[in-house]
Amino acid sequence: MLTPFALLLGSALAAEPTIEELLAATDDVARGTSSDAVMEMHVKTANYERTMKMHAWSSGKDKTLIRILEPAKDAGIATLKVDDNIWNYLPKVDRTMKVPAGMMSGNWMGSHLTNDDLVKESRLSEDFTYTLTSRPKENPEGLYVITLVPKPEAPVVWGSIVAKIRPDKLPVSIAYNDEKGKAVRTMTFADFKSMDGRMVPGTMTILPADKPGEFTSMTYVSIDFDVKLPDSTFTLQALKP
């Protein structure tokens, strides 16, 4: 006969998330089938510091429209992503331009995000092989630590990734390394809160390893998940306000 303690222990062990569940939850931490969000992006570099407010709509991982709301001098600038293509609209010259392949590595809106980052949204749970290197009880942070290596055919530029995830499946950090194992950048997640019925990180920050003191942070002002968006939302005509 099982004792109450044994029953509780068995239940606790059964409740431990799998690696796949942890990675899938990290992939989808701020993503629904669609979303409508207002965000603030704060960028600090060695040469300048700026804050921008923007409205963003997304459908799955293949369609995104972002429009700058503030500051006034940048208001109306918009970026449209459809599959592997990106277009920018510049209201001052009333011109829409497709981003050429040679400029995909360029910084988006002066941040530490590149145009390529906007296009290539790989999934940790699908594009990498992975190993659980530490459980919450095995490290002082109380986190799951997972090391990932891209599959040979995956469209990924990183040599390896180390993800740290809370027991409730919310990510704390994702460290990106090059093929030699040298740190390139880290993305951190903080200010967890309930937004539209989901627990999400209110702020996500990118820290480049080769530029100490620099960062780009994205903070949600509001976000609605699984909203109905017409197909016209993600067209070249929609770039113009």
PyRosetta script that sets phi, psi and omega in degrees:
from pyrosetta import init, pose_from_sequence

init()
pose = pose_from_sequence("MLTPFALLLGSALAAEPTIEELLAATDDVARGTSSDAVMEMHVKTANYERTMKMHAWSSGKDKTLIRILEPAKDAGIATLKVDDNIWNYLPKVDRTMKVPAGMMSGNWMGSHLTNDDLVKESRLSEDFTYTLTSRPKENPEGLYVITLVPKPEAPVVWGSIVAKIRPDKLPVSIAYNDEKGKAVRTMTFADFKSMDGRMVPGTMTILPADKPGEFTSMTYVSIDFDVKLPDSTFTLQALKP")
pose.set_psi(1, 133.4)
pose.set_omega(1, -179.7)
pose.set_phi(2, -79.9)
pose.set_psi(2, 135.8)
pose.set_omega(2, 176.9)
pose.set_phi(3, -77.7)
pose.set_psi(3, 161.2)
pose.set_omega(3, 176.6)
pose.set_phi(4, -56.0)
pose.set_psi(4, -37.2)
pose.set_omega(4, 179.6)
pose.set_phi(5, -63.6)
pose.set_psi(5, -43.4)
pose.set_omega(5, -179.6)
pose.set_phi(6, -63.8)
pose.set_psi(6, -38.2)
pose.set_omega(6, 178.8)
pose.set_phi(7, -65.0)
pose.set_psi(7, -42.8)
pose.set_omega(7, 178.1)
pose.set_phi(8, -65.3)
pose.set_psi(8, -40.2)
pose.set_omega(8, 180.0)
pose.set_phi(9, -64.1)
pose.set_psi(9, -43.4)
pose.set_omega(9, 179.5)
pose.set_phi(10, -63.2)
pose.set_psi(10, -39.4)
pose.set_omega(10, 178.9)
pose.set_phi(11, -64.9)
pose.set_psi(11, -40.4)
pose.set_omega(11, -179.4)
pose.set_phi(12, -65.8)
pose.set_psi(12, -42.3)
pose.set_omega(12, 179.7)
pose.set_phi(13, -64.9)
pose.set_psi(13, -39.3)
pose.set_omega(13, -178.9)
pose.set_phi(14, -68.0)
pose.set_psi(14, -27.4)
pose.set_omega(14, -176.2)
pose.set_phi(15, -80.7)
pose.set_psi(15, -10.7)
pose.set_omega(15, -178.3)
pose.set_phi(16, -63.4)
pose.set_psi(16, 129.0)
pose.set_omega(16, -178.1)
pose.set_phi(17, -67.0)
pose.set_psi(17, 150.1)
pose.set_omega(17, 175.6)
pose.set_phi(18, -80.2)
pose.set_psi(18, 164.9)
pose.set_omega(18, 177.3)
pose.set_phi(19, -59.8)
pose.set_psi(19, -42.0)
pose.set_omega(19, -179.6)
pose.set_phi(20, -61.1)
pose.set_psi(20, -39.9)
pose.set_omega(20, 178.6)
pose.set_phi(21, -66.6)
pose.set_psi(21, -40.1)
pose.set_omega(21, 178.6)
pose.set_phi(22, -62.7)
pose.set_psi(22, -44.4)
pose.set_omega(22, -178.2)
pose.set_phi(23, -70.8)
pose.set_psi(23, -40.4)
pose.set_omega(23, 179.1)
pose.set_phi(24, -63.6)
pose.set_psi(24, -40.3)
pose.set_omega(24, 178.8)
pose.set_phi(25, -65.4)
pose.set_psi(25, -36.5)
pose.set_omega(25, 177.5)
pose.set_phi(26, -67.3)
pose.set_psi(26, -43.5)
pose.set_omega(26, 177.7)
pose.set_phi(27, -57.2)
pose.set_psi(27, -39.3)
pose.set_omega(27, -171.2)
pose.set_phi(28, -105.6)
pose.set_psi(28, 18.6)
pose.set_omega(28, -172.0)
pose.set_phi(29, -59.2)
pose.set_psi(29, -33.1)
pose.set_omega(29, 179.2)
pose.set_phi(30, -130.2)
pose.set_psi(30, 33.1)
pose.set_omega(30, -177.0)
pose.set_phi(31, -130.5)
pose.set_psi(31, 132.2)
pose.set_omega(31, 171.7)
pose.set_phi(32, -115.8)
pose.set_psi(32, -168.6)
pose.set_omega(32, 173.8)
pose.set_phi(33, -63.3)
pose.set_psi(33, -27.1)
pose.set_omega(33, 173.9)
pose.set_phi(34, -158.8)
pose.set_psi(34, 163.6)
pose.set_omega(34, 179.5)
pose.set_phi(35, -154.8)
pose.set_psi(35, 156.9)
pose.set_omega(35, 177.6)
pose.set_phi(36, -134.8)
pose.set_psi(36, 111.8)
pose.set_omega(36, -171.7)
pose.set_phi(37, -133.8)
pose.set_psi(37, 150.0)
pose.set_omega(37, 168.9)
pose.set_phi(38, -114.7)
pose.set_psi(38, 129.6)
pose.set_omega(38, -175.8)
pose.set_phi(39, -134.1)
pose.set_psi(39, 159.4)
pose.set_omega(39, 170.9)
pose.set_phi(40, -118.2)
pose.set_psi(40, 130.0)
pose.set_omega(40, 177.9)
pose.set_phi(41, -110.5)
pose.set_psi(41, 122.8)
pose.set_omega(41, 178.7)
pose.set_phi(42, -112.1)
pose.set_psi(42, 124.4)
pose.set_omega(42, -177.1)
pose.set_phi(43, -119.5)
pose.set_psi(43, 129.1)
pose.set_omega(43, 175.5)
pose.set_phi(44, -126.2)
pose.set_psi(44, 121.8)
pose.set_omega(44, 176.0)
pose.set_phi(45, -126.2)
pose.set_psi(45, -179.2)
pose.set_omega(45, 179.3)
pose.set_phi(46, -68.5)
pose.set_psi(46, -20.4)
pose.set_omega(46, -174.5)
pose.set_phi(47, -107.3)
pose.set_psi(47, -21.2)
pose.set_omega(47, -177.7)
pose.set_phi(48, -160.6)
pose.set_psi(48, 166.6)
pose.set_omega(48, 176.0)
pose.set_phi(49, -141.7)
pose.set_psi(49, 128.9)
pose.set_omega(49, -175.7)
pose.set_phi(50, -148.6)
pose.set_psi(50, 156.2)
pose.set_omega(50, 177.0)
pose.set_phi(51, -127.0)
pose.set_psi(51, 134.8)
pose.set_omega(51, 179.8)
pose.set_phi(52, -128.4)
pose.set_psi(52, 143.1)
pose.set_omega(52, 175.0)
pose.set_phi(53, -108.8)
pose.set_psi(53, 137.6)
pose.set_omega(53, -175.3)
pose.set_phi(54, -144.5)
pose.set_psi(54, 156.3)
pose.set_omega(54, 176.7)
pose.set_phi(55, -110.5)
pose.set_psi(55, 129.9)
pose.set_omega(55, -176.2)
pose.set_phi(56, -131.6)
pose.set_psi(56, 135.2)
pose.set_omega(56, 175.3)
pose.set_phi(57, -120.4)
pose.set_psi(57, 140.8)
pose.set_omega(57, 178.8)
pose.set_phi(58, -141.4)
pose.set_psi(58, 152.6)
pose.set_omega(58, 174.7)
pose.set_phi(59, -134.5)
pose.set_psi(59, 112.4)
pose.set_omega(59, -175.1)
pose.set_phi(60, 60.6)
pose.set_psi(60, -145.0)
pose.set_omega(60, 177.9)
pose.set_phi(61, -111.4)
pose.set_psi(61, 5.7)
pose.set_omega(61, -174.0)
pose.set_phi(62, -107.6)
pose.set_psi(62, -12.9)
pose.set_omega(62, -176.5)
pose.set_phi(63, -133.5)
pose.set_psi(63, 127.2)
pose.set_omega(63, 179.2)
pose.set_phi(64, -146.8)
pose.set_psi(64, 137.8)
pose.set_omega(64, 172.4)
pose.set_phi(65, -126.6)
pose.set_psi(65, 126.9)
pose.set_omega(65, -179.9)
pose.set_phi(66, -124.4)
pose.set_psi(66, 128.7)
pose.set_omega(66, 178.3)
pose.set_phi(67, -124.7)
pose.set_psi(67, 129.4)
pose.set_omega(67, 179.4)
pose.set_phi(68, -75.1)
pose.set_psi(68, 131.3)
pose.set_omega(68, 178.8)
pose.set_phi(69, -102.2)
pose.set_psi(69, -40.1)
pose.set_omega(69, -179.2)
pose.set_phi(70, -144.0)
pose.set_psi(70, 151.8)
pose.set_omega(70, 3.0)
pose.set_phi(71, -74.0)
pose.set_psi(71, 169.5)
pose.set_omega(71, -173.8)
pose.set_phi(72, -57.4)
pose.set_psi(72, -35.9)
pose.set_omega(72, -176.5)
pose.set_phi(73, -68.3)
pose.set_psi(73, -19.5)
pose.set_omega(73, 179.7)
pose.set_phi(74, -109.1)
pose.set_psi(74, -5.0)
pose.set_omega(74, -176.0)
pose.set_phi(75, -57.4)
pose.set_psi(75, 134.0)
pose.set_omega(75, 179.0)
pose.set_phi(76, 98.4)
pose.set_psi(76, -19.3)
pose.set_omega(76, 174.7)
pose.set_phi(77, -61.7)
pose.set_psi(77, 133.3)
pose.set_omega(77, -175.8)
pose.set_phi(78, -137.6)
pose.set_psi(78, 151.3)
pose.set_omega(78, 177.5)
pose.set_phi(79, -127.9)
pose.set_psi(79, 130.5)
pose.set_omega(79, 177.1)
pose.set_phi(80, -117.7)
pose.set_psi(80, 128.7)
pose.set_omega(80, 176.1)
pose.set_phi(81, -118.1)
pose.set_psi(81, 124.9)
pose.set_omega(81, 173.9)
pose.set_phi(82, -132.7)
pose.set_psi(82, 113.9)
pose.set_omega(82, -175.3)
pose.set_phi(83, 56.9)
pose.set_psi(83, -120.3)
pose.set_omega(83, -177.6)
pose.set_phi(84, -99.8)
pose.set_psi(84, 16.6)
pose.set_omega(84, -176.8)
pose.set_phi(85, -114.0)
pose.set_psi(85, 144.1)
pose.set_omega(85, 178.5)
pose.set_phi(86, -132.3)
pose.set_psi(86, 135.1)
pose.set_omega(86, 173.9)
pose.set_phi(87, -124.6)
pose.set_psi(87, 145.8)
pose.set_omega(87, 174.8)
pose.set_phi(88, -118.2)
pose.set_psi(88, 141.1)
pose.set_omega(88, 175.2)
pose.set_phi(89, -113.5)
pose.set_psi(89, 127.9)
pose.set_omega(89, 179.9)
pose.set_phi(90, -112.4)
pose.set_psi(90, 106.6)
pose.set_omega(90, -174.4)
pose.set_phi(91, -65.4)
pose.set_psi(91, -29.7)
pose.set_omega(91, -176.8)
pose.set_phi(92, -63.8)
pose.set_psi(92, -30.7)
pose.set_omega(92, 178.5)
pose.set_phi(93, -112.8)
pose.set_psi(93, 3.1)
pose.set_omega(93, -179.5)
pose.set_phi(94, 49.3)
pose.set_psi(94, 55.4)
pose.set_omega(94, -175.3)
pose.set_phi(95, -134.9)
pose.set_psi(95, 136.0)
pose.set_omega(95, 175.0)
pose.set_phi(96, -106.4)
pose.set_psi(96, 129.3)
pose.set_omega(96, -176.9)
pose.set_phi(97, -129.5)
pose.set_psi(97, 134.4)
pose.set_omega(97, 174.2)
pose.set_phi(98, -82.9)
pose.set_psi(98, 136.2)
pose.set_omega(98, 179.8)
pose.set_phi(99, -76.3)
pose.set_psi(99, 117.9)
pose.set_omega(99, -179.3)
pose.set_phi(100, -71.9)
pose.set_psi(100, 160.8)
pose.set_omega(100, -177.2)
pose.set_phi(101, -56.2)
pose.set_psi(101, -35.9)
pose.set_omega(101, -177.6)
pose.set_phi(102, -69.9)
pose.set_psi(102, -11.8)
pose.set_omega(102, -179.1)
pose.set_phi(103, -110.2)
pose.set_psi(103, 8.3)
pose.set_omega(103, -177.8)
pose.set_phi(104, -66.3)
pose.set_psi(104, -24.6)
pose.set_omega(104, 179.4)
pose.set_phi(105, -85.7)
pose.set_psi(105, -2.2)
pose.set_omega(105, 179.7)
pose.set_phi(106, -72.1)
pose.set_psi(106, 154.3)
pose.set_omega(106, -178.9)
pose.set_phi(107, -69.7)
pose.set_psi(107, 139.5)
pose.set_omega(107, 177.6)
pose.set_phi(108, -88.8)
pose.set_psi(108, 119.9)
pose.set_omega(108, 178.3)
pose.set_phi(109, 53.1)
pose.set_psi(109, 35.2)
pose.set_omega(109, 176.8)
pose.set_phi(110, 73.3)
pose.set_psi(110, 11.5)
pose.set_omega(110, -178.1)
pose.set_phi(111, -94.0)
pose.set_psi(111, -173.8)
pose.set_omega(111, 176.3)
pose.set_phi(112, -91.6)
pose.set_psi(112, 9.3)
pose.set_omega(112, 170.3)
pose.set_phi(113, -92.3)
pose.set_psi(113, 142.8)
pose.set_omega(113, 176.1)
pose.set_phi(114, -104.4)
pose.set_psi(114, 164.5)
pose.set_omega(114, 174.0)
pose.set_phi(115, -58.1)
pose.set_psi(115, -36.3)
pose.set_omega(115, 179.7)
pose.set_phi(116, -63.5)
pose.set_psi(116, -35.3)
pose.set_omega(116, 177.4)
pose.set_phi(117, -60.5)
pose.set_psi(117, -37.6)
pose.set_omega(117, -178.2)
pose.set_phi(118, -68.7)
pose.set_psi(118, -29.4)
pose.set_omega(118, -175.2)
pose.set_phi(119, -89.4)
pose.set_psi(119, -48.5)
pose.set_omega(119, -172.3)
pose.set_phi(120, -92.2)
pose.set_psi(120, 88.6)
pose.set_omega(120, 178.3)
pose.set_phi(121, -99.7)
pose.set_psi(121, 82.4)
pose.set_omega(121, 179.3)
pose.set_phi(122, -72.4)
pose.set_psi(122, 157.5)
pose.set_omega(122, 177.4)
pose.set_phi(123, -107.5)
pose.set_psi(123, 125.8)
pose.set_omega(123, 179.5)
pose.set_phi(124, -57.1)
pose.set_psi(124, -37.9)
pose.set_omega(124, -174.7)
pose.set_phi(125, -76.9)
pose.set_psi(125, -8.7)
pose.set_omega(125, -177.7)
pose.set_phi(126, -121.2)
pose.set_psi(126, -34.5)
pose.set_omega(126, -172.3)
pose.set_phi(127, -97.3)
pose.set_psi(127, 3.4)
pose.set_omega(127, -177.0)
pose.set_phi(128, -132.9)
pose.set_psi(128, 153.0)
pose.set_omega(128, 163.5)
pose.set_phi(129, -91.9)
pose.set_psi(129, 150.5)
pose.set_omega(129, -170.9)
pose.set_phi(130, -144.1)
pose.set_psi(130, 154.4)
pose.set_omega(130, 179.8)
pose.set_phi(131, -137.0)
pose.set_psi(131, 132.0)
pose.set_omega(131, 174.8)
pose.set_phi(132, -80.7)
pose.set_psi(132, 109.5)
pose.set_omega(132, -175.1)
pose.set_phi(133, -94.9)
pose.set_psi(133, -15.1)
pose.set_omega(133, 178.3)
pose.set_phi(134, -163.1)
pose.set_psi(134, 140.1)
pose.set_omega(134, 175.9)
pose.set_phi(135, -101.0)
pose.set_psi(135, 163.5)
pose.set_omega(135, -177.9)
pose.set_phi(136, -51.8)
pose.set_psi(136, -39.5)
pose.set_omega(136, -177.9)
pose.set_phi(137, -75.7)
pose.set_psi(137, -7.0)
pose.set_omega(137, -175.9)
pose.set_phi(138, -102.8)
pose.set_psi(138, -0.9)
pose.set_omega(138, 179.2)
pose.set_phi(139, -141.8)
pose.set_psi(139, 152.3)
pose.set_omega(139, -175.6)
pose.set_phi(140, -66.0)
pose.set_psi(140, -19.8)
pose.set_omega(140, -179.4)
pose.set_phi(141, -79.0)
pose.set_psi(141, -16.6)
pose.set_omega(141, -178.4)
pose.set_phi(142, 68.3)
pose.set_psi(142, 36.8)
pose.set_omega(142, -175.1)
pose.set_phi(143, -123.0)
pose.set_psi(143, 158.2)
pose.set_omega(143, 167.2)
pose.set_phi(144, -81.7)
pose.set_psi(144, 132.2)
pose.set_omega(144, 177.8)
pose.set_phi(145, -117.1)
pose.set_psi(145, 121.1)
pose.set_omega(145, -176.6)
pose.set_phi(146, -123.2)
pose.set_psi(146, 128.6)
pose.set_omega(146, 177.0)
pose.set_phi(147, -101.7)
pose.set_psi(147, 130.4)
pose.set_omega(147, -176.0)
pose.set_phi(148, -123.5)
pose.set_psi(148, 141.6)
pose.set_omega(148, 176.6)
pose.set_phi(149, -126.1)
pose.set_psi(149, 130.9)
pose.set_omega(149, -176.5)
pose.set_phi(150, -64.5)
pose.set_psi(150, 143.2)
pose.set_omega(150, 174.1)
pose.set_phi(151, -67.7)
pose.set_psi(151, 151.3)
pose.set_omega(151, -175.9)
pose.set_phi(152, -53.7)
pose.set_psi(152, -36.2)
pose.set_omega(152, -176.1)
pose.set_phi(153, -91.8)
pose.set_psi(153, -1.9)
pose.set_omega(153, -175.8)
pose.set_phi(154, -73.1)
pose.set_psi(154, 139.3)
pose.set_omega(154, 178.9)
pose.set_phi(155, -79.8)
pose.set_psi(155, 65.6)
pose.set_omega(155, -173.3)
pose.set_phi(156, -127.1)
pose.set_psi(156, 136.8)
pose.set_omega(156, -178.5)
pose.set_phi(157, -93.4)
pose.set_psi(157, -9.0)
pose.set_omega(157, -174.8)
pose.set_phi(158, -85.3)
pose.set_psi(158, 148.3)
pose.set_omega(158, 175.4)
pose.set_phi(159, -81.0)
pose.set_psi(159, -35.3)
pose.set_omega(159, 176.6)
pose.set_phi(160, -162.0)
pose.set_psi(160, 162.7)
pose.set_omega(160, 179.6)
pose.set_phi(161, -137.5)
pose.set_psi(161, 141.7)
pose.set_omega(161, 174.5)
pose.set_phi(162, -121.6)
pose.set_psi(162, 117.5)
pose.set_omega(162, -179.0)
pose.set_phi(163, -107.2)
pose.set_psi(163, 135.0)
pose.set_omega(163, 175.3)
pose.set_phi(164, -115.2)
pose.set_psi(164, 124.7)
pose.set_omega(164, -170.3)
pose.set_phi(165, -132.6)
pose.set_psi(165, 138.0)
pose.set_omega(165, -179.8)
pose.set_phi(166, -71.8)
pose.set_psi(166, 159.1)
pose.set_omega(166, 177.4)
pose.set_phi(167, -57.7)
pose.set_psi(167, -26.1)
pose.set_omega(167, 177.6)
pose.set_phi(168, -85.0)
pose.set_psi(168, 11.5)
pose.set_omega(168, 174.1)
pose.set_phi(169, 76.3)
pose.set_psi(169, 16.0)
pose.set_omega(169, 175.2)
pose.set_phi(170, -94.1)
pose.set_psi(170, 132.4)
pose.set_omega(170, -177.3)
pose.set_phi(171, -73.6)
pose.set_psi(171, 148.1)
pose.set_omega(171, 175.7)
pose.set_phi(172, -108.5)
pose.set_psi(172, -41.2)
pose.set_omega(172, 178.5)
pose.set_phi(173, -158.9)
pose.set_psi(173, 153.3)
pose.set_omega(173, 173.2)
pose.set_phi(174, -133.3)
pose.set_psi(174, 116.4)
pose.set_omega(174, -179.1)
pose.set_phi(175, -100.9)
pose.set_psi(175, 130.5)
pose.set_omega(175, -177.7)
pose.set_phi(176, -109.2)
pose.set_psi(176, 128.9)
pose.set_omega(176, -179.5)
pose.set_phi(177, -119.8)
pose.set_psi(177, 156.3)
pose.set_omega(177, 176.8)
pose.set_phi(178, -83.0)
pose.set_psi(178, -174.7)
pose.set_omega(178, -174.8)
pose.set_phi(179, -67.1)
pose.set_psi(179, -17.2)
pose.set_omega(179, 178.1)
pose.set_phi(180, -95.6)
pose.set_psi(180, 3.6)
pose.set_omega(180, 179.6)
pose.set_phi(181, 85.8)
pose.set_psi(181, 5.8)
pose.set_omega(181, -179.6)
pose.set_phi(182, -81.9)
pose.set_psi(182, 136.5)
pose.set_omega(182, -179.2)
pose.set_phi(183, -62.8)
pose.set_psi(183, 134.9)
pose.set_omega(183, 177.9)
pose.set_phi(184, -109.7)
pose.set_psi(184, -48.7)
pose.set_omega(184, 178.3)
pose.set_phi(185, -163.8)
pose.set_psi(185, 163.5)
pose.set_omega(185, 177.1)
pose.set_phi(186, -131.6)
pose.set_psi(186, 137.5)
pose.set_omega(186, 172.9)
pose.set_phi(187, -108.2)
pose.set_psi(187, 126.1)
pose.set_omega(187, 179.6)
pose.set_phi(188, -113.0)
pose.set_psi(188, 153.5)
pose.set_omega(188, -178.5)
pose.set_phi(189, -125.1)
pose.set_psi(189, 133.7)
pose.set_omega(189, -176.7)
pose.set_phi(190, -151.2)
pose.set_psi(190, 179.1)
pose.set_omega(190, 177.1)
pose.set_phi(191, 55.1)
pose.set_psi(191, 51.6)
pose.set_omega(191, -178.4)
pose.set_phi(192, -66.1)
pose.set_psi(192, 134.9)
pose.set_omega(192, -178.6)
pose.set_phi(193, -155.2)
pose.set_psi(193, 163.0)
pose.set_omega(193, 177.1)
pose.set_phi(194, -86.3)
pose.set_psi(194, 123.0)
pose.set_omega(194, 178.5)
pose.set_phi(195, -133.0)
pose.set_psi(195, 122.1)
pose.set_omega(195, -176.8)
pose.set_phi(196, 52.5)
pose.set_psi(196, 40.9)
pose.set_omega(196, 174.9)
pose.set_phi(197, 81.2)
pose.set_psi(197, 6.4)
pose.set_omega(197, 179.3)
pose.set_phi(198, -125.7)
pose.set_psi(198, 142.4)
pose.set_omega(198, 175.3)
pose.set_phi(199, -82.1)
pose.set_psi(199, 119.5)
pose.set_omega(199, -177.3)
pose.set_phi(200, -136.0)
pose.set_psi(200, 158.4)
pose.set_omega(200, 173.5)
pose.set_phi(201, -75.1)
pose.set_psi(201, 123.1)
pose.set_omega(201, -179.9)
pose.set_phi(202, -68.2)
pose.set_psi(202, -26.7)
pose.set_omega(202, -178.5)
pose.set_phi(203, -134.9)
pose.set_psi(203, 134.7)
pose.set_omega(203, 173.6)
pose.set_phi(204, -122.1)
pose.set_psi(204, 131.3)
pose.set_omega(204, -174.3)
pose.set_phi(205, -125.9)
pose.set_psi(205, 135.2)
pose.set_omega(205, 176.1)
pose.set_phi(206, -105.1)
pose.set_psi(206, 126.5)
pose.set_omega(206, -179.0)
pose.set_phi(207, -118.6)
pose.set_psi(207, 107.9)
pose.set_omega(207, 178.1)
pose.set_phi(208, -72.5)
pose.set_psi(208, 132.7)
pose.set_omega(208, -175.4)
pose.set_phi(209, -69.1)
pose.set_psi(209, -30.4)
pose.set_omega(209, -175.2)
pose.set_phi(210, -91.3)
pose.set_psi(210, 4.6)
pose.set_omega(210, -179.2)
pose.set_phi(211, -135.0)
pose.set_psi(211, 75.5)
pose.set_omega(211, -178.0)
pose.set_phi(212, -55.7)
pose.set_psi(212, 136.2)
pose.set_omega(212, 179.3)
pose.set_phi(213, 91.2)
pose.set_psi(213, -15.3)
pose.set_omega(213, 178.8)
pose.set_phi(214, -91.8)
pose.set_psi(214, 152.4)
pose.set_omega(214, 177.0)
pose.set_phi(215, -166.4)
pose.set_psi(215, 163.0)
pose.set_omega(215, 168.9)
pose.set_phi(216, -130.1)
pose.set_psi(216, 124.8)
pose.set_omega(216, 178.2)
pose.set_phi(217, -118.7)
pose.set_psi(217, 142.6)
pose.set_omega(217, 176.5)
pose.set_phi(218, -118.7)
pose.set_psi(218, 121.7)
pose.set_omega(218, -178.6)
pose.set_phi(219, -119.8)
pose.set_psi(219, 128.4)
pose.set_omega(219, 178.8)
pose.set_phi(220, -76.9)
pose.set_psi(220, 127.0)
pose.set_omega(220, 169.6)
pose.set_phi(221, -85.9)
pose.set_psi(221, -41.6)
pose.set_omega(221, 176.0)
pose.set_phi(222, -158.1)
pose.set_psi(222, 155.3)
pose.set_omega(222, 174.9)
pose.set_phi(223, -155.5)
pose.set_psi(223, 134.3)
pose.set_omega(223, 174.9)
pose.set_phi(224, -118.2)
pose.set_psi(224, 131.1)
pose.set_omega(224, -178.5)
pose.set_phi(225, -100.3)
pose.set_psi(225, 155.9)
pose.set_omega(225, 173.4)
pose.set_phi(226, 53.4)
pose.set_psi(226, 46.3)
pose.set_omega(226, 178.3)
pose.set_phi(227, -90.2)
pose.set_psi(227, 157.1)
pose.set_omega(227, 177.6)
pose.set_phi(228, -86.6)
pose.set_psi(228, 118.5)
pose.set_omega(228, 179.8)
pose.set_phi(229, -120.4)
pose.set_psi(229, 127.9)
pose.set_omega(229, 178.2)
pose.set_phi(230, -66.6)
pose.set_psi(230, 154.9)
pose.set_omega(230, 179.5)
pose.set_phi(231, -59.1)
pose.set_psi(231, -27.8)
pose.set_omega(231, -178.6)
pose.set_phi(232, -67.2)
pose.set_psi(232, -12.9)
pose.set_omega(232, 179.2)
pose.set_phi(233, -61.4)
pose.set_psi(233, -33.4)
pose.set_omega(233, -173.2)
pose.set_phi(234, -112.8)
pose.set_psi(234, 54.6)
pose.set_omega(234, 177.1)
pose.set_phi(235, -124.8)
pose.set_psi(235, 165.1)
pose.set_omega(235, 179.3)
pose.set_phi(236, -63.5)
pose.set_psi(236, -31.5)
pose.set_omega(236, 178.8)
pose.set_phi(237, -65.0)
pose.set_psi(237, -30.0)
pose.set_omega(237, -178.1)
pose.set_phi(238, -75.1)
pose.set_psi(238, -12.9)
pose.set_omega(238, 178.8)
pose.set_phi(239, -64.0)
pose.set_psi(239, -33.3)
pose.set_omega(239, -179.7)
pose.set_phi(240, -84.8)
pose.set_psi(240, 130.7)
pose.set_omega(240, -177.5)
pose.set_phi(241, -66.7)
pose.dump_pdb("model.pdb")
